[in-house]
Amino acid sequence: LALKPQAQMLLTSLTVTAPAISMASVSTNGLQQYNGAASLNGTYSTGGGNFNVTGATTLAGTSTVSVGAGVATFTGAVDGASVGGQSLAVNSSAANGEAFVSTIGATTALLSITTDAPGSVSLGGSVTTTGSQTFNDAVNAGTITLTSSGGGTISATNAANNFTGTVGLSTGGTAS
């Protein structure tokens, strides 16, 4: 199923259930729920509603998810379509506003990942990029590895970070 809403169309909410879902820039005034494997490419805005992908997520292009005070949850693994070709930015002001239940870039590394502040991000698995990793939110994570195979900067400097296990860092760049 491929969704390409027109710029002037603004839905109250959107729920899609399919084995494979392909979307390019979707804006709603509320919930965006994708039940299945999703391919993202563009900007996804919920006007304060939640954004959820229940299957694996593949970035077909640079993507930004903005949920205001809502929560963005990626239940499956998040990977790029090509190694180092796609970036992901996730923006939420909510406590526990960004949740990655599985790995990021484990199969196909992203170019970069960025989260905004305030709020917090939960990392359920390791993160691999070829470029930078910038976690401006407070990070909640157990045992994980943060890897930048291209020597990008890895930054998680929020005073409220809560790493409860061992954190491995691998980069040719700067880690802070």
Buried (B, 14 or more C-beta within 10 A) or exposed (E): EEBEBEEEEEEEBBEBEBEEBBBBBBBBEBBBBBBBBBBBBBBBBBBBBBBBBBBBBBBBBBBBBBBBBBBBBBBBBBBBBEBBBBBBBBBBBBEBBBBBBBBBBBEBBBBBBBBBBBBBBBBBBBBBBBBBBBBBBBBBBBEBBBBBBBEBBBBBEBEEBEBEEEBEBEBEBEBE
